[in-house]
């Protein structure tokens, strides 16, 4: 694992950042936790890539608050597409 930031999916909406941080702290230093509200996923940044790998190995597919966690290395954020920039090739016919 190259990074130390993890994607955590399949969270129940009632889970908060403190609970998630406590869960991951068993595997090392937790630098940050961010839950995306009403989406069922979040991100945990560990102190090192080794700690992140350990947390992923130990927690992926385990039950937390009644749901099986899905944990993977977080991908870098991609810029959002601008849907107002003439998207459809720019050569649209006008009738």
N, C-alpha and C positions, 0 to 999 in steps of 0.2 A: 504494500500500500504506500502510495507516494504522499498523500495528503493526510491531514489530521481532522478534517471536517467530515462528518457523517450525516447522511440522509436517514431519517427515521420515519417510516411510514406505517400506516394502519393503526394510528393512535385513536383512542376514544376521545371524543371532544371534551370530556371532563378532565383530562390530564392537564396539569399545569407545568410550567417550566421548572419549578422547584422539585417536583416529583421526578421529572425526567432527569434532571441534574443529579439527584440522589441515586437514581438507578445506575447511571453511567459512572459515578464517582467510585464505584467498587472496582473499576478497571483503570483508574488513574486520575490525573488532574483534569477537571472539566473547566475549560476556559470560557465557554459561552453556550447558552441554550436559547434557541428561538423556535417557538411553536407558531405555525401559521394558523391563525384562528379559523375555525369552521371549515378546515380543509383536511384534517386528519393526518397531517405530517408536520415534521419539523427538522431542525438541524442541531447537531451537537458538535462542538469543536473541542477536541481533546488536547492535552498538553504536548503530545508527540504522535508521530505516525504509528509508532509501536503500540502506544496505548489505544489509539483508534482501532488498530487491527485486533487487539485483544478484546476490546468492547464489542466489535462487530462479530468476532468468533464466538464470544460468550453469550451474546444477546439475540442474534438473528434467529428468527423463528421461535423465540420463547414467548410465553404468555405474560402480558403485562396489562393489568386492569381489564382482563377478560378478552384481550385481542392478541393475535400472533403478530409480533413486531416484524417489520421488514426493514433491514438495515443494510445500507450500501455506502460506498464512498460517494460523497457529494460531488457532483459535477460542477465545474465553474458556471457562473451565471451567464446566460446568453442574452444579448441585447434583444429587446422586444421588437417585433416587426412593426413597422409603421404602415398601418392599413390605409392611410390617407395619401400615400405617395403614388397613386396611379397603378397600383398592383398588377393588374391583369395584362401585363405586357406593354401598356401604354398606347397601343394601336387599336383602340376600340372604335368600332363603327358607330356612327350616330345616324339614326334613322329619322 
